[in-house]
Amino acid sequence: MKENERLQQGYAGYHEVKIPDALLGITFAMLVMYPAGTPEQADQLGPYPLELARDAEAISHGTGGSPLMY
């Protein structure tokens, strides 16, 4: 597959973030999913078998941006 075709197809990357709640004394997981340039592999998220690229390098949406926009 040509590089530009691969980028148009795109891949789904994800990273798990642990969020602590000091008031309740618990920590819970949040999954952040984003467009990635790394090919996906079979992965299991809880009971769900998915094709994702764990901890892949994120690629730009092409519009720039800021975390405050999302």
C-alpha positions, 0 to 999 in steps of 0.5 A: 500500500502506498504511503498516502493511501495508508495515511488516508486509511488511518489507524486508531491509537489509544493510551490508558490514563489513570485518573485519581480521585483523592476525595473518594480515594479511588483511581479509575482508567480512561482510554484516550483514542486518537488517529495514529500512524502505527498499524493496529494489532489485535487487543482486548479492552475488557470484554471487547476484542478490537484492532488498535495501536496501543500507545502509538504516536499520535498524528495530526488531524491537520488543523492544529489545535489545543487541548482546550478545544476538545 
